[in-house]
Amino acid sequence: MREPSLPAQHARDPLPILCTGRCEVLKASIHGVVLGTAALCALYNFAAWTRRRQRHLAINTGLYTALSVWEWIHVQHHVDAIPILEAVEQEQEENPAA
């Protein structure tokens, strides 16, 4: 059987950023920016709704709040997957005096 071509081999390999444990700080940072933006939008829409009482502002507030919660979960997931933090925590558990 013949070897797959070089482009075919690379097509099957996932990008490093798509693998768990790789580029986690970058991924957490990106989700953090989206979290901040969504939270700001939720806050703005809530403030506007308290003033104008328009239905679309209330809907937007709910949607942006839900997005904020969703992004918070993503940030936590990526922070928990940072391999350096896990190694430091294990070292601290083994050497509490250090």
Residue pairs with C-beta under 8 A, 6 or more apart in sequence:
16 22
16 23
17 23
17 26
17 27
20 81
21 81
21 83
24 78
24 79
24 81
24 82
24 83
25 78
25 82
27 78
28 75
28 78
28 79
28 82
31 71
31 74
31 75
31 78
32 71
32 75
34 67
34 71
35 68
35 71
35 72
35 74
35 75
38 64
38 67
38 68
38 71
39 64
39 68
41 60
41 64
42 60
42 61
42 64
42 65
42 67
42 68
45 57
45 58
45 60
45 61
45 64
46 57
46 61
48 54
48 57
49 57
49 58
49 61
79 85
91 98
92 98
